[in-house]
Amino acid sequence: GGLCELTFGEQRLRLPMGSQSIGERVQVRVFAADVVIASQRVENTSIRNILRGVISEIRPLAAGTMEVRIEIDAQLLRAQVTAEALDELGLAAGSEVFAMIKSVALASEKDSLK
Protein backbone atom coordinates (compact mmCIF):
# COMPACT_ATOMS: atom_id res chain seq x y z
CA GLY A 1 0.00 0.00 0.00
CA GLY A 2 0.91 3.66 0.11
CA LEU A 3 2.23 6.00 -2.55
CA CYS A 4 5.59 6.24 -4.22
CA GLU A 5 7.06 9.22 -6.01
CA LEU A 6 8.98 9.14 -9.29
CA THR A 7 10.99 12.08 -10.57
CA PHE A 8 11.23 13.42 -14.12
CA GLY A 9 13.85 16.14 -13.96
CA GLU A 10 12.39 18.53 -11.38
CA GLN A 11 8.83 17.20 -11.73
CA ARG A 12 7.25 14.40 -9.73
CA LEU A 13 4.75 11.66 -10.50
CA ARG A 14 2.88 10.10 -7.56
CA LEU A 15 1.36 6.66 -7.87
CA PRO A 16 0.36 3.64 -5.78
CA MET A 17 3.33 1.66 -4.47
CA GLY A 18 3.63 -1.80 -5.94
CA SER A 19 6.04 -4.54 -4.92
CA GLN A 20 9.06 -2.50 -6.00
CA SER A 21 11.90 -1.60 -3.69
CA ILE A 22 13.04 1.95 -3.02
CA GLY A 23 15.63 2.91 -5.62
CA GLU A 24 14.58 0.17 -8.07
CA ARG A 25 14.29 1.19 -11.75
CA VAL A 26 10.71 0.98 -12.94
CA GLN A 27 8.65 1.43 -16.08
CA VAL A 28 5.56 3.57 -16.05
CA ARG A 29 2.65 2.99 -18.41
CA VAL A 30 0.21 5.79 -19.09
CA PHE A 31 -2.52 5.21 -21.65
CA ALA A 32 -3.10 8.12 -24.02
CA ALA A 33 -6.82 8.12 -23.14
CA ASP A 34 -5.88 8.74 -19.47
CA VAL A 35 -4.15 12.05 -20.23
CA VAL A 36 -5.97 15.40 -20.22
CA ILE A 37 -4.21 18.43 -21.71
CA ALA A 38 -4.51 21.97 -20.39
CA SER A 39 -2.92 25.12 -21.77
CA GLN A 40 -2.56 26.51 -18.23
CA ARG A 41 -1.92 24.85 -14.85
CA VAL A 42 -5.26 23.79 -13.40
CA GLU A 43 -5.98 24.36 -9.71
CA ASN A 44 -8.61 22.65 -7.56
CA THR A 45 -8.73 19.28 -9.30
CA SER A 46 -8.81 15.71 -8.05
CA ILE A 47 -6.03 14.80 -10.50
CA ARG A 48 -2.80 14.56 -8.53
CA ASN A 49 -0.32 14.16 -11.38
CA ILE A 50 0.11 17.30 -13.47
CA LEU A 51 3.32 17.57 -15.49
CA ARG A 52 4.53 20.50 -17.58
CA GLY A 53 5.74 19.66 -21.07
CA VAL A 54 5.97 20.78 -24.68
CA ILE A 55 4.02 19.32 -27.60
CA SER A 56 6.53 17.69 -29.94
CA GLU A 57 4.12 16.25 -32.50
CA ILE A 58 0.42 16.00 -33.36
CA ARG A 59 -0.90 13.16 -35.54
CA PRO A 60 -4.41 12.34 -36.75
CA LEU A 61 -5.92 9.08 -35.52
CA ALA A 62 -9.56 8.20 -36.17
CA ALA A 63 -12.05 10.78 -37.46
CA GLY A 64 -11.76 13.92 -35.33
CA THR A 65 -9.27 12.37 -32.87
CA MET A 66 -5.63 13.35 -32.58
CA GLU A 67 -2.60 11.85 -30.86
CA VAL A 68 -0.55 14.52 -29.12
CA ARG A 69 3.02 13.67 -28.17
CA ILE A 70 4.31 15.67 -25.24
CA GLU A 71 7.96 15.85 -24.24
CA ILE A 72 8.39 16.00 -20.47
CA ASP A 73 11.98 16.24 -19.26
CA ALA A 74 13.31 13.97 -22.07
CA GLN A 75 10.41 11.49 -21.63
CA LEU A 76 7.56 11.08 -24.11
CA LEU A 77 3.91 11.08 -23.05
CA ARG A 78 1.02 10.54 -25.45
CA ALA A 79 -2.47 12.04 -25.14
CA GLN A 80 -5.55 11.38 -27.22
CA VAL A 81 -7.76 14.45 -27.76
CA THR A 82 -10.28 15.75 -30.25
CA ALA A 83 -9.22 18.03 -33.07
CA GLU A 84 -11.88 20.45 -31.82
CA ALA A 85 -10.23 20.66 -28.38
CA LEU A 86 -6.81 21.35 -29.95
CA ASP A 87 -8.30 24.14 -32.06
CA GLU A 88 -10.16 25.70 -29.12
CA LEU A 89 -7.00 25.68 -26.99
CA GLY A 90 -4.87 26.96 -29.87
CA LEU A 91 -2.33 24.17 -29.42
CA ALA A 92 0.32 23.14 -31.93
CA ALA A 93 3.79 21.60 -31.94
CA GLY A 94 5.99 23.72 -29.67
CA SER A 95 3.12 24.74 -27.33
CA GLU A 96 3.76 24.45 -23.60
CA VAL A 97 1.04 22.36 -21.96
CA PHE A 98 0.14 20.72 -18.68
CA ALA A 99 -0.53 17.00 -18.91
CA MET A 100 -2.97 15.82 -16.28
CA ILE A 101 -2.64 12.08 -15.79
CA LYS A 102 -5.74 10.29 -14.54
CA SER A 103 -4.30 6.80 -14.15
CA VAL A 104 -0.82 5.30 -14.06
CA ALA A 105 0.39 1.69 -14.18
CA LEU A 106 3.72 0.83 -12.60
CA ALA A 107 5.91 -2.19 -13.27
CA SER A 108 9.44 -3.04 -12.23
CA GLU A 109 12.08 -3.26 -14.95
CA LYS A 110 11.81 -7.07 -14.96
CA ASP A 111 8.02 -7.03 -15.53
CA SER A 112 6.59 -7.00 -19.03
CA LEU A 113 4.43 -4.09 -20.19
CA LYS A 114 3.05 -5.69 -23.35
PENORBEL-V878477 format. One record per residue. N is the residue number from 1. RES is the residue in three letters. SS is DSSP state (H for helix, E for strand, C for the rest). Layout:
n = (N	N)
res = (RES	RES)
ss = (SS	SS)
This chain:
n = (1	2	3	4	5	6	7	8	9	10	11	12	13	14	15	16	17	18	19	20	21	22	23	24	25	26	27	28	29	30	31	32	33	34	35	36	37	38	39	40	41	42	43	44	45	46	47	48	49	50	51	52	53	54	55	56	57	58	59	60	61	62	63	64	65	66	67	68	69	70	71	72	73	74	75	76	77	78	79	80	81	82	83	84	85	86	87	88	89	90	91	92	93	94	95	96	97	98	99	100	101	102	103	104	105	106	107	108	109	110	111	112	113	114)
res = (GLY	GLY	LEU	CYS	GLU	LEU	THR	PHE	GLY	GLU	GLN	ARG	LEU	ARG	LEU	PRO	MET	GLY	SER	GLN	SER	ILE	GLY	GLU	ARG	VAL	GLN	VAL	ARG	VAL	PHE	ALA	ALA	ASP	VAL	VAL	ILE	ALA	SER	GLN	ARG	VAL	GLU	ASN	THR	SER	ILE	ARG	ASN	ILE	LEU	ARG	GLY	VAL	ILE	SER	GLU	ILE	ARG	PRO	LEU	ALA	ALA	GLY	THR	MET	GLU	VAL	ARG	ILE	GLU	ILE	ASP	ALA	GLN	LEU	LEU	ARG	ALA	GLN	VAL	THR	ALA	GLU	ALA	LEU	ASP	GLU	LEU	GLY	LEU	ALA	ALA	GLY	SER	GLU	VAL	PHE	ALA	MET	ILE	LYS	SER	VAL	ALA	LEU	ALA	SER	GLU	LYS	ASP	SER	LEU	LYS)
ss = (C	C	E	E	E	E	E	E	C	C	E	E	E	E	E	E	C	C	C	C	C	C	C	C	C	E	E	E	E	C	C	H	H	H	E	E	E	E	C	C	C	C	C	C	C	C	C	C	E	E	E	E	E	E	E	E	E	E	E	E	C	C	C	C	E	E	E	E	E	E	E	E	C	C	E	E	E	E	E	E	E	E	H	H	H	H	H	H	H	C	C	C	C	C	C	E	E	E	E	E	E	C	C	C	E	E	E	E	C	C	C	C	C	C)
